[in-house]
Structures are given as C-alpha cells and as structure tokens.
C-alpha cells in the first residue's frame, strides 16, 4: 500500500504463489485513515497468471486512478510512475475482515 505521494506504507513482502486457480491472501494489521491510496503488486514469474479485467483501455485505467511502474521487484520504498501502457487490470484488493 502506497500513499498518494508514492511512499510505501505497508508491504506483505515476497509471497510464494499458492498454485494455479488458488485464491491467495496475506494478513496485515494496518489502520488506513480516510484518504486515497495506491495498491501495488509485482511478480517475478513470466508464467504467473492473474484474474484480470481485459476490456479497459489505458485511458480508462488512467481515469480510474490506475498507474504503473516500469519495473519493481521488490516493491521500492517510493514509487516512480511510468507512462500507462497496460490495457488490463489485475483484480486484487483489501478487506477489513477475514474472508478465507
């Protein structure tokens, strides 16, 4: 989780993939105050797959507040945004209680 100005607030660190078609979760206790934040993920595998929204354009994603960084593994303490080139959006998020 990053602040609006790109400072990493909390990270689960590197997490091994649980396997194909397996919902994966990590637990973290952190209080987010009302504000806007960036969620981030990175992956070291060229063959990893994620549940994605494929219908968005780069312009639509920018309009929704989506940003990307050219490369980041591990996720850095502060991010440097790159020009938006993605046209798909991985589905991931946060929850205020245990769901699994």
Residue pairs with C-beta under 8 A, 6 or more apart in sequence:
1 8
1 9
1 10
1 11
1 30
1 32
1 37
1 38
1 39
1 40
1 94
2 8
2 9
2 37
2 38
2 39
2 40
2 79
3 9
3 35
3 37
3 38
4 35
4 36
4 37
4 38
6 38
6 78
6 79
6 80
6 81
7 77
7 78
8 75
8 76
8 77
8 78
8 79
9 30
9 32
9 37
10 28
10 30
11 74
11 75
12 26
12 28
13 74
14 44
14 74
15 24
15 26
17 24
17 45
17 48
18 24
20 49
23 100
25 99
25 100
27 98
32 94
36 65
38 67
38 79
39 92
39 93
39 94
40 69
40 72
40 75
40 79
41 90
41 92
42 72
42 73
42 74
42 75
43 50
43 73
44 73
50 90
50 91
50 92
51 90
51 91
52 88
52 89
52 90
52 91
53 88
53 89
53 91
54 87
54 88
56 64
56 87
56 88
56 89
57 87
58 84
58 85
58 86
58 87
61 84
61 86
61 87
61 89
62 84
66 84
66 86
66 89
67 81
67 84
68 81
68 82
68 84
68 85
68 86
69 79
69 80
69 81
69 82
70 80
70 82
72 79
